[in-house]
């Protein structure tokens, strides 16, 4: 009888790509991959450590896994496992603590445990099949790992290491196989995706990869994950603008709109440069949905510094925000600084930024009513006779459809607002 594995993921899109790789390893080792709602023999928590809250969420998931699956083997892996090995002493719920320095460690552990199907040949599955096992309709293609930056607040380079890019032909082969299996959206992800190819001395390698993927696939749309502002070269922007298959959605980390704070953060740009880049992107890509990360309460951020960020956000064409209160990470430069902002002030600043986020999202959503959108049908709601999913410009859209169409790209005209998303009507009955 085959044993069962559950993979739980905390954190960024790169972690989701890593979780799909874990699922592939589990299948190859003879396991069945199941959801957390089903009984499981092994529960793997793929962790994040970017903030205190991420650490807390990872610990909570591990404890819940032990409660929900009392007889299972519980494994902690990912960035938290790599960066905080001492924490395992306070988590008796964890049976195995596996960092990410050795990328083959999880696979080795699964093969040692064995999935109960020892006489069968190892079963290989595509990236898309692995994502389906984890409940995802998008395929997360990891193109690189690590980061060469030294931002004062960021622990990620300490746990992920320096930039390492995958070979283009390997990524293209995975993309083509995923599309053949049914994938209709390919998300290019990494810890610092804009550095793709830089470790090999290749300029504009990300643009070249996008063009290769467009050439070697035929219908799947391509979505870029977070790209740093100074990495939007003319060549990359032309590659994005040159095909309707590249999603009209970009996420560009800002962190602060105040030059003094950006300098203390060790960010390699000024607010004016960020503004120039996003205004240029908005002009080149009409209707693009641009998001940004913002940190509230960085050490030394005065009230005037924060107000400068608020004023900056009022004028730049950014349509939504991911807001984080500053969280000191052990081993980072800023963790040693004595001028941290009080918890109460951080909370107030986060609240103000979230209000700005709500206003920006609502304004962009309102401007989409009446427009035709290409939506990836990700979830079926048979009781309502509806499907829902995300448009190319990353808006949630609900529309009439049947469960069998889940996973397809469908043209929908947005007709009204619905909560934080849109409701729409299909333009035709054909699916891509």
C-alpha positions in Angstrom: 0.0 0.0 0.0 1.4 3.4 -1.0 2.0 5.9 1.8 0.7 9.5 1.6 2.5 12.8 1.7 1.1 16.3 2.4 3.1 19.4 1.5 2.2 22.7 3.2 3.7 25.9 1.9 4.4 29.3 3.5 5.9 32.2 1.7 6.7 33.4 -1.8 6.1 31.9 -5.3 9.6 30.5 -5.2 8.5 28.4 -2.3 5.5 27.2 -4.2 7.9 26.1 -7.0 10.0 24.3 -4.4 6.9 22.6 -3.0 6.1 21.3 -6.5 9.6 19.9 -6.7 9.0 18.2 -3.3 5.8 16.7 -4.7 7.7 15.3 -7.7 10.3 13.8 -5.4 7.5 12.2 -3.4 5.9 10.6 -6.4 9.2 9.3 -7.7 9.8 7.7 -4.2 6.5 5.9 -4.5 4.2 8.1 -2.4 0.8 9.6 -3.2 0.5 13.3 -2.6 -2.7 14.4 -0.9 -4.2 17.5 0.6 -4.0 18.4 4.3 -7.7 17.4 4.7 -6.8 13.8 4.0 -5.0 11.3 6.3 -1.3 11.5 5.7 1.8 9.5 6.6 4.3 12.4 6.1 3.6 16.1 6.4 6.2 18.4 5.0 6.2 22.1 6.0 8.0 24.2 3.4 8.8 27.2 5.4 9.6 30.9 5.1 11.6 33.2 7.4 11.2 36.6 5.8 9.4 38.0 8.9 8.7 37.1 12.5 5.1 36.4 11.4 6.4 33.9 8.8 8.4 32.1 11.5 5.3 32.0 13.7 3.1 30.7 10.9 5.6 27.9 10.1 5.7 26.8 13.8 1.9 26.9 14.0 1.6 24.7 10.8 4.0 22.1 12.2 2.0 21.9 15.5 -1.3 21.7 13.6 0.2 19.0 11.4 1.0 16.9 14.5 -2.6 17.4 15.9 -4.3 16.6 12.6 -2.0 13.7 11.7 -0.9 12.3 15.1 0.8 9.2 13.6 2.5 11.0 10.7 6.2 11.9 10.3 6.4 15.7 10.4 9.3 17.4 8.4 10.3 21.1 8.5 12.2 22.3 5.5 12.7 25.6 3.6 14.1 28.9 4.7 13.1 28.8 8.4 14.6 25.4 8.7 17.8 26.6 7.1 18.0 29.9 9.1 16.9 28.8 12.5 18.2 25.3 13.2 18.2 26.1 17.0 14.4 26.3 16.9 14.0 22.6 16.5 14.8 22.2 20.2 11.5 24.0 21.0 9.5 22.1 18.4 9.2 18.5 19.6 6.4 18.1 17.0 9.1 17.9 14.3 10.6 14.6 13.4 13.1 15.8 10.7 14.6 19.2 10.3 15.9 19.6 6.8 17.6 22.8 5.6 17.9 23.9 2.0 21.7 24.0 1.6 21.5 20.5 0.1 18.8 20.5 -2.5 18.7 16.7 -2.6 18.1 16.2 1.1 14.3 16.0 1.0 14.4 13.5 -1.8 17.0 11.4 0.0 14.8 11.4 3.2 11.7 10.3 1.2 13.6 7.5 -0.4 14.9 6.3 2.9 11.4 6.3 4.4 10.0 4.7 1.3 6.5 5.1 -0.1 5.5 1.5 0.1 5.7 0.9 -3.7 9.2 -0.5 -3.8 8.7 -2.9 -6.7 7.4 -0.2 -9.1 9.5 1.8 -11.4 10.0 5.5 -10.2 7.1 7.5 -11.6 8.0 10.8 -13.2 5.6 13.7 -13.5 5.7 17.1 -15.1 5.8 20.5 -13.3 2.1 21.0 -14.1 1.1 17.6 -12.7 3.0 18.3 -9.5 1.2 21.7 -9.1 -2.1 20.0 -9.7 -1.3 17.6 -6.9 -0.8 20.6 -4.6 -4.1 22.2 -5.8 -2.6 24.8 -8.1 -3.7 25.6 -11.6 -0.6 27.6 -12.4 2.8 26.1 -13.1 5.6 27.7 -11.0 8.8 27.5 -13.0 11.8 28.3 -10.9 14.4 30.0 -13.0 17.0 30.9 -10.3 17.7 30.8 -6.6 19.6 33.0 -4.2 20.4 36.8 -4.2 23.6 38.9 -4.6 22.0 42.0 -2.9 22.8 43.1 0.6 19.7 44.9 1.7 20.1 45.8 5.4 16.8 44.1 6.5 16.8 41.0 4.4 17.7 37.5 5.7 17.0 35.7 2.5 20.5 35.9 1.0 21.8 34.4 4.3 19.6 31.3 3.9 19.4 31.0 0.1 23.0 31.9 -0.8 24.2 33.8 -3.9 22.4 34.0 -7.3 22.4 30.7 -9.2 20.5 30.5 -12.5 19.1 27.4 -14.2 20.0 26.7 -17.8 17.6 28.1 -20.3 17.1 24.8 -22.2 16.1 23.1 -18.9 13.5 25.7 -18.1 12.1 25.7 -21.7 11.9 21.9 -21.7 9.9 22.0 -18.4 7.6 24.7 -19.8 6.9 22.8 -23.0 6.2 19.6 -21.0 3.9 21.4 -18.7 2.0 23.0 -21.6 1.6 19.6 -23.3 0.1 18.3 -20.0 -2.4 21.1 -19.9 -0.7 24.1 -18.2 -2.1 27.4 -19.4 -0.1 29.7 -17.2 3.6 29.6 -16.5 4.9 31.7 -13.6 8.6 32.5 -13.8 9.8 32.7 -10.3 12.9 32.9 -8.2 14.4 34.6 -5.1 15.7 37.4 -7.4 14.3 36.6 -10.8 15.6 39.8 -12.4 19.2 38.5 -11.8 18.6 35.5 -14.1 21.7 34.8 -16.1 23.9 37.4 -14.2 25.9 34.7 -12.5 27.0 33.5 -16.0 27.8 37.0 -17.2 24.7 37.1 -19.5 23.1 40.5 -20.1 19.3 40.6 -20.6 19.1 36.9 -20.1 15.5 37.1 -18.6 14.3 38.8 -21.8 16.0 36.1 -23.8 14.3 33.4 -21.7 10.9 35.0 -22.2 11.4 35.1 -26.0 12.5 31.4 -26.0 9.4 30.4 -23.9 7.1 32.3 -26.3 8.8 30.5 -29.3 8.8 27.0 -27.8 5.2 27.1 -26.3 2.0 27.9 -28.2 -0.8 28.9 -25.9 0.2 29.1 -22.2 0.5 32.7 -20.9 3.7 33.7 -19.1 3.6 35.6 -15.8 6.7 37.3 -14.3 7.0 37.3 -10.5 8.7 40.1 -8.6 11.3 42.0 -10.5 13.5 44.8 -9.0 12.9 48.2 -10.5 16.4 48.7 -12.0 16.2 45.4 -13.8 13.5 46.6 -16.2 15.8 47.2 -19.2 14.6 48.3 -22.6 15.2 44.8 -23.9 13.0 43.2 -21.1 10.2 45.8 -21.5 10.1 45.2 -25.3 10.0 41.4 -24.7 7.0 41.9 -22.3 5.2 44.4 -24.5 5.9 42.3 -27.7 3.4 39.5 -26.9 -0.2 39.3 -25.6 0.8 36.0 -24.0 2.9 37.8 -21.4 0.6 38.8 -18.5 -0.1 42.5 -18.1 0.9 42.4 -14.5 4.2 43.3 -12.7 5.2 43.3 -9.1 8.0 45.8 -8.4 9.5 46.0 -4.8 9.5 49.6 -3.6 10.0 49.3 0.2 9.9 53.1 0.8 9.2 56.3 -1.0 11.7 58.2 1.1 15.3 58.5 -0.1 16.8 58.7 3.4 15.1 55.4 4.3 16.0 53.7 1.0 19.6 54.6 1.6 19.5 53.1 5.1 17.9 50.0 3.7 20.8 49.7 1.2 18.4 49.8 -1.7 20.2 50.6 -5.0 17.9 53.3 -6.3 16.2 56.6 -5.2 12.5 57.2 -5.2 12.7 59.4 -8.3 14.3 56.5 -10.2 11.6 54.1 -9.1 8.9 56.6 -10.3 10.6 57.1 -13.7 10.6 53.3 -14.2 7.0 52.7 -13.3 5.7 55.7 -15.3 7.6 54.3 -18.3 6.1 50.8 -17.7 2.6 52.2 -17.5 3.1 54.1 -20.7 4.5 51.1 -22.6 1.9 48.6 -21.2 -1.6 50.2 -21.2 -3.8 48.7 -18.5 -0.9 47.1 -16.7 -1.5 46.2 -13.1 1.6 47.2 -11.1 2.0 46.1 -7.4 4.7 47.1 -4.9 6.1 45.9 -1.6 6.3 48.6 1.2 7.9 48.2 4.6 6.4 50.2 7.5 8.5 51.3 10.5 12.0 50.6 9.3 14.5 51.5 12.0 15.0 55.3 12.0 12.0 56.0 9.8 10.6 59.3 11.2 7.1 60.6 10.9 8.3 62.9 8.1 10.0 60.0 6.3 6.8 58.0 6.4 4.7 60.9 5.2 7.1 61.2 2.3 6.3 57.6 1.4 2.6 58.4 1.6 2.9 61.4 -0.7 5.0 59.3 -3.1 2.4 56.5 -3.3 -0.3 59.1 -4.1 1.4 60.0 -7.4 3.0 56.9 -8.8 1.0 54.4 -11.0 1.0 51.6 -8.5 -2.3 49.8 -8.2 -1.9 47.6 -5.1 0.5 47.2 -2.2 1.9 44.3 -0.2 2.5 45.9 3.2 4.8 44.6 5.9 5.7 45.9 9.3 9.5 45.9 9.7 10.7 42.7 11.4 14.2 42.4 12.6 15.9 39.3 11.3 18.9 37.7 13.1 22.1 38.2 11.2 21.0 41.2 9.2 22.6 44.6 9.5 19.5 46.5 10.6 18.8 44.0 13.4 21.7 45.6 15.3 20.4 49.1 15.1 18.9 50.7 18.2 16.4 53.1 16.6 13.6 50.7 15.9 10.1 52.2 15.6 7.6 51.4 18.4 5.1 48.5 17.8 2.2 50.9 18.1 3.6 53.3 15.5 4.3 50.4 13.1 0.8 49.3 13.5 -0.6 52.7 12.7 1.6 53.1 9.7 0.6 49.7 8.4 -3.1 50.6 8.8 -2.6 53.8 6.8 -0.7 51.9 4.0 -3.5 49.3 3.9 -6.1 52.1 3.5 -4.0 53.4 0.5 -3.8 49.9 -0.8 -7.6 49.5 -0.6 -8.2 52.8 -2.4 -5.7 51.9 -5.2 -7.2 48.5 -5.7 -10.7 49.9 -5.9 -9.8 52.5 -8.4 -8.1 50.0 -10.7 -10.9 47.5 -10.3 -13.5 50.1 -11.2 -11.5 50.9 -14.4 -11.7 47.3 -15.5 -15.5 47.2 -15.7 -16.5 46.8 -19.4 -13.2 45.4 -20.5 -12.4 42.0 -21.9 -10.1 39.9 -19.8 -8.5 36.6 -20.3 -9.1 34.5 -17.2 -7.6 31.2 -16.1 -10.4 29.2 -14.6 -9.0 28.0 -11.3 -11.9 27.1 -9.1 -15.4 25.6 -9.8 -18.5 26.6 -7.8 -21.1 24.1 -9.1 -23.8 25.3 -6.7 -23.7 28.7 -8.4 -22.9 27.4 -11.8 -19.7 29.5 -11.8 -16.0 29.4 -12.3 -13.5 31.9 -10.9 -9.9 32.6 -11.5 -7.4 35.3 -12.2 -7.1 37.5 -15.3 -3.8 38.2 -17.0 -3.6 41.5 -15.1 -4.1 39.6 -11.8 -7.7 40.3 -10.9 -10.0 37.7 -9.5 -13.0 37.2 -11.8 -16.2 35.1 -11.4 -18.3 34.1 -14.4 -20.7 31.4 -15.6 -19.0 28.1 -16.5 -18.8 24.3 -15.9 -16.4 22.3 -13.8 -14.9 20.6 -16.8 -13.5 23.9 -18.0 -11.3 24.4 -15.0 -7.7 24.9 -16.1 -8.6 26.7 -19.3 -8.2 30.3 -20.4 -11.5 31.9 -21.1 -12.4 35.3 -22.5 -14.6 37.3 -20.1 -16.0 40.8 -20.2 -16.1 42.4 -16.7 -19.6 43.6 -15.9 -19.5 44.7 -12.2 -17.4 44.7 -9.0 -17.7 41.8 -6.6 -15.9 42.3 -3.3 -12.2 42.6 -4.0 -12.7 41.2 -7.5 -15.0 41.3 -10.6 -18.0 39.5 -12.0 -18.2 39.0 -15.7 -19.9 37.5 -18.7 -18.2 35.2 -21.2 -17.5 36.7 -24.6 -18.0 33.3 -26.2 -18.3 29.6 -25.3 -14.9 28.7 -26.8 -12.0 27.9 -24.5 -8.4 28.3 -25.4 
